[in-house]
């Protein structure tokens, strides 16, 4: 098990704003006042983390399966508890794949492999969060 190396640092920038520095050295503004909406909140970043993690897996698998993907996106939404801590209880992940002659079996397999084997963010969130995954394939007429 890898226990080393991954240290993020969060600096207070005053007025409820923070700058997070990722272990790889990238800066990310963080907002604690969601109504001000001047930067992403930590919970919004969690949605991006899940979507980004699974998207990388799925597009990579589809490329290996030689699928002709012309556009791909992942939409992630989450439902949170009303009381504190306002944790996500359910997250919905929707893969939208556009392309020419895309195989439904290939998409289904890629999504399942990401969900059950490769996506470390999903594995980290389970079993505390119910993750519901769906996909849509759009035939590209052009």
GUZA-909277 format. One record per residue: z, y, x of N, C-alpha, C, O in turn. Coordinates in steps of 0.05 Angstrom, whole numbers, padded with zeros to 5 digits, always signed. Each point is the difference from the previous one (the first is absolute). Example, Ala and Ser with C-alpha at 12.3 -4.5 7.8 and 13.67 -1.06 7.14 Angstrom:
<nodes>
+00156-00114+00264+00000+00024-00018+00000+00024+00018+00013+00000+00021;-00027+00021-00028+00001+00024+00016+00014+00022-00015+00004+00022+00010;
</nodes>
This chain:
<nodes>
+00000-00024+00017+00000+00024-00017+00000+00025+00018+00015+00001+00019;-00032+00018-00026-00003+00025+00015+00021+00020-00009-00001+00010-00022;+00020-00003+00040+00021+00019-00008-00004+00027+00014+00017+00018-00004;-00037-00015+00021-00001+00024+00017-00022+00019-00008-00019-00006-00014;+00022+00030+00025-00022+00019+00001-00004+00018-00024-00010+00022+00004;+00016-00030-00028-00008+00015-00024+00022+00020-00008+00017-00007-00017;-00018+00030+00030+00021+00020-00008-00014+00026-00009-00014+00013+00015;+00019-00006-00040-00009+00025-00011+00022+00020+00003+00024-00007+00000;-00031+00033+00003+00019+00021+00003-00006+00021-00021-00022+00009-00003;+00043-00001-00012-00003+00020-00021+00015+00025+00009+00024+00000+00005;-00039+00023-00003+00012+00025+00008+00002+00018-00025-00018+00003-00015;+00042+00010+00012+00002+00020-00022-00015+00025+00008+00003+00010+00023;-00019+00000-00041-00015+00024+00005+00012+00023-00017-00011+00022-00001;+00034-00027-00012+00013+00020-00017-00012+00001-00028-00023-00008-00005;+00039+00018-00014-00009+00004-00027-00010-00026-00014-00018+00001-00016;+00031-00023+00023-00007-00025-00013-00026-00013+00010-00009-00020-00011;-00002+00031+00032-00024-00012+00012+00007-00014+00025+00019+00007+00014;-00034-00029-00008+00005-00015+00024-00027-00007+00013-00020-00001-00014;+00021-00004+00040-00024-00010+00014+00008-00027+00010+00018-00003+00016;-00034-00017-00025+00004-00027+00010-00019-00005+00023-00024+00007-00002;+00033-00020+00023-00017-00008+00022+00000-00030-00001+00020-00013+00003;-00044+00001-00006-00003-00029-00001+00005-00012+00028-00001+00015+00020;+00006-00041-00019+00004-00012+00026-00024+00003+00019+00003+00000+00024;-00027+00004-00036-00024+00005+00016-00005+00029+00007-00020+00007+00012;+00038+00011-00021-00001+00028+00007-00015+00018-00019-00006+00023+00007;+00001-00032-00031-00014+00017-00020+00020+00015-00017+00020-00012-00009;-00025+00038+00005+00018+00016-00016-00007-00001-00030-00024+00000-00007;+00044+00000-00010-00005-00001-00029+00021+00018-00013+00024-00005+00003;-00033+00025-00018+00019+00017-00014+00012-00016-00024-00014-00015-00013;+00040+00019+00008+00013-00012-00022+00014+00021-00017+00011+00020+00010;-00012-00024-00036+00012+00019-00019+00022-00014-00015-00002-00023-00008;+00024+00037+00004+00022-00011-00017+00000+00013-00028+00013-00011-00018;-00026+00034+00015-00002+00013-00026-00027-00006-00013-00019+00014+00005;+00019-00035-00022-00026-00009-00012-00013+00022-00017-00024+00001-00002;+00041+00017-00009-00012+00021-00017-00015+00021+00017-00019+00012-00010;+00027-00008+00034-00014+00019+00018-00026-00012+00010-00020+00014+00003;+00020-00041+00001-00025-00014+00007-00015+00011+00023-00025+00002-00001;+00038+00005+00023-00014+00011+00023-00007-00022+00020-00015+00005+00019;+00026-00029-00022-00006-00023+00017+00006-00025-00016+00012+00001-00021;-00019-00024+00033+00006-00025-00013+00030-00006+00000+00014+00007+00019;-00004-00020-00040+00028-00009+00000+00001-00027+00012-00021-00014+00002;+00044+00005+00008+00002-00027+00011-00009-00021-00020-00012-00020+00009;+00018+00023-00034-00009-00021-00020-00030+00000-00004-00012-00021-00004;-00001+00045+00006-00029+00001-00001-00012-00014+00025-00020-00014-00003;+00033+00017+00025-00010-00013+00025+00002-00030-00003-00016-00015+00012;+00036+00005-00027+00003-00029-00004-00024-00011-00016-00010-00021+00006;+00000+00037-00026-00024-00008-00014-00024-00001+00018-00016-00019+00000;+00014+00039+00018-00022+00000+00019+00002-00023+00020-00020-00012+00007;+00044+00006+00001+00004-00022+00019-00009-00026-00011-00014-00016+00013;+00021+00010-00038-00008-00025-00013-00030+00000-00004-00013-00020+00007;+00001+00041-00017-00029+00002-00004-00015-00003+00026-00020-00014+00001;+00029+00028+00019-00014+00000+00026+00001-00027+00013-00020-00010+00011;+00043-00003-00013+00004-00026+00012-00019-00021-00013-00013-00015+00015;+00012+00014-00041-00016-00019-00013-00030+00007+00002-00017-00018+00002;+00010+00044-00002-00028+00008+00002-00012-00009+00027-00023-00010+00000;+00038+00013+00021-00010-00008+00027-00006-00030-00001-00021-00009+00011;+00039-00007-00022-00004-00029-00002-00025-00006-00016-00018-00015+00009;+00016+00026-00034-00021-00008-00018-00027+00007+00010-00019-00016-00001;+00015+00041+00011-00026+00008+00010-00008-00017+00024-00024-00007+00003;+00043+00001+00014-00006-00016+00024-00009-00028-00009-00019-00011+00012;+00033-00001-00031-00008-00027-00010-00027+00001-00013-00016-00018+00004;+00011+00038-00020-00026+00002-00014-00023+00003+00020-00022-00011-00003;+00027+00027+00025-00020+00002+00021-00006-00026+00014-00023-00007+00005;+00045-00008+00000-00003-00027+00012-00016-00019-00018-00014-00017+00010;+00018+00021-00036-00015-00017-00019-00028+00011-00006-00014-00009-00018;+00006+00030+00034-00027+00012-00002-00007+00010-00028-00022-00003-00010;+00042+00016-00003-00004+00012-00026-00012+00028+00005+00009+00015+00018;-00028-00007-00035-00013+00026+00003+00016+00021-00016-00008+00007-00023;+00029+00003+00035+00018+00020-00014-00010+00028+00007-00003+00007+00023;-00003+00008-00045-00009+00028+00004+00023+00020-00004-00002+00023+00010;+00023-00031-00024+00023+00018-00004+00024-00017-00007-00003-00021-00013;+00026+00029+00023+00024-00016-00005+00023+00019-00001+00003+00018+00017;+00014-00022-00037+00025+00016-00001+00022-00017-00012-00005-00019-00014;+00030+00027+00020+00023-00013-00011+00017+00021-00014+00005+00022+00012;+00003-00027-00036+00017+00018-00015+00027-00013-00003+00002-00023-00008;+00019+00037+00016+00027-00011-00001+00018+00018-00017+00002+00024+00005;+00011-00035-00025+00020+00015-00016+00026-00015+00000+00000-00025+00004;+00021+00039-00009+00026-00013+00000+00018+00009-00023-00001+00024-00008;+00017-00042-00002+00020+00007-00020+00027-00001+00013+00006-00019+00015;+00011+00039-00020+00026+00002+00013+00023-00002-00019-00004+00006-00024;+00027-00014+00034+00024+00000-00016+00007+00028-00008-00006+00020+00014;+00019-00017-00038+00008+00027-00009+00025+00009+00015+00004+00024+00004;+00013-00043+00004+00025+00008+00013-00002-00004+00030-00018-00013+00010;+00036+00026+00004+00000-00001+00029+00012-00027+00010+00019-00010-00013;-00029-00002+00034-00024+00009+00015-00025-00004-00017-00003-00022-00011;-00015+00041+00011-00024-00001-00017-00022-00017+00013-00022+00010+00006;+00029-00035-00001-00018-00018+00014-00024-00007-00018+00001+00000-00024;-00023-00007+00038-00023-00012-00015+00009-00027-00010+00012-00016+00015;-00018+00010-00040+00005-00027-00011-00026-00015-00003+00000-00025+00000;-00022+00039-00002-00026-00012-00004-00021+00018+00013+00001+00025-00003;-00019-00037+00017-00023+00015+00011-00025-00014-00008-00003-00024+00001;-00017+00040-00010-00025-00011-00008-00021+00008+00020-00003+00024+00007;-00012-00044+00003-00021+00004+00020-00026-00008-00013-00004-00023-00008;-00015+00042+00008-00027-00006-00012-00021+00005+00022-00003+00022+00010;-00011-00044-00004-00022+00001+00019-00026+00005-00015-00006-00015-00019;-00009+00035+00026-00025+00006-00013-00022-00002+00021-00002+00017+00019;-00015-00037-00022-00021-00007+00020-00027+00006-00013-00006-00011-00021;-00010+00027+00034-00027+00006-00009-00019-00012+00021+00005+00003+00024;-00026-00015-00034-00020-00010+00019-00022-00014-00013-00004+00001-00025;-00013-00015+00041-00023-00014-00011+00005-00030+00002+00004-00011+00022;-00004-00002-00045+00003-00029+00000+00026-00010+00011+00002-00021+00012;+00020+00037-00017+00026-00008+00010+00009-00025-00014-00001-00003-00025;+00011-00016+00040+00010-00025-00011+00029+00004-00010+00018+00009+00014;-00014-00016-00040+00027+00002-00011+00019-00018+00015+00023+00007+00004;-00032-00031+00003+00017-00019+00015+00008+00012+00027+00023-00004+00008;-00040+00019+00005+00006+00012+00026+00022+00022-00004+00019+00001+00016;-00022+00015-00037+00019+00022-00005+00027-00013-00007+00021+00008+00010;-00021-00027-00029+00024-00013-00008+00015-00012+00024+00024+00003+00002;-00039-00017+00015+00012-00013+00023+00011+00021+00020+00022-00004+00010;-00037+00025-00006+00009+00021+00019+00026+00013-00010+00018+00005+00016;-00017+00001-00042+00024+00013-00011+00023-00019+00001+00022+00008+00008;-00026-00033-00014+00022-00020+00001+00010-00004+00029+00024-00002+00004;-00043+00000+00015+00009-00003+00028+00016+00023+00009+00021-00003+00014;-00029+00028-00021+00015+00023+00008+00028-00001-00013+00020+00004+00014;-00019-00010-00040+00025+00000-00015+00020-00021+00010+00024+00005+00002;-00035-00029+00004+00018-00022+00006+00004-00005+00030+00020-00013+00008;-00038+00022+00009+00001-00008+00028+00001+00024+00020+00016-00001+00019;-00032+00021-00024-00004+00020+00021+00014+00027-00003+00009+00011+00020;-00005-00002-00045+00011+00027-00003+00030+00001+00005+00016-00009-00017;-00009+00020+00040+00029+00000+00007+00016+00020-00016+00024-00004-00004;-00037+00025-00007+00014+00019-00017+00008-00014-00026+00023+00002-00009;-00042-00017-00003+00006-00014-00025+00023-00021+00005+00018-00003-00016;-00020-00011+00039+00020-00020+00007+00028+00014+00003+00020-00012-00007;-00020+00036+00018+00025+00014+00003+00012+00009-00026+00024+00000-00004;-00041+00008-00015+00009+00010-00026+00010-00023-00019+00017+00005-00016;-00029-00028+00019+00009-00023-00016+00025-00011+00011+00005+00003+00024;+00013-00015-00039-00002-00006-00029+00011+00022-00017+00001-00003-00025;+00008+00025+00036+00013+00021-00016-00019+00015-00018+00009+00012-00020;-00035-00012+00027-00019+00015-00016-00021-00020-00011-00011-00016+00015;+00006+00018-00041-00022-00016-00011-00026+00014+00007-00004+00023-00007;-00014-00038+00021-00026+00012+00007-00021-00014-00016-00004-00025+00002;-00011+00040-00018-00020-00010-00018-00027+00009+00011-00005+00024+00002;-00013-00043+00004-00025+00007+00012-00023-00007-00018-00001-00022-00011;-00018+00040+00008-00025-00005-00015-00023+00010+00016+00003+00014+00020;-00027-00022-00028-00024+00010+00014-00023+00004-00020+00000-00012-00022;-00018+00029+00030-00024+00006-00017-00023+00000+00019+00001+00011+00022;-00024-00023-00031-00024+00000+00016-00021+00016-00015-00005-00005-00024;-00007+00025+00037-00021+00017-00012-00026-00006+00014-00002+00003+00025;-00018-00011-00040-00026-00005+00012-00013+00027+00006-00002+00017-00018;-00007-00014+00042-00013+00025+00009-00030-00002-00007-00014-00016+00012;+00005+00033-00030-00028-00002-00008-00019+00013+00019-00024-00005-00001;+00034+00021+00020-00018+00015+00017-00008-00012+00025-00015+00012+00016;
</nodes>
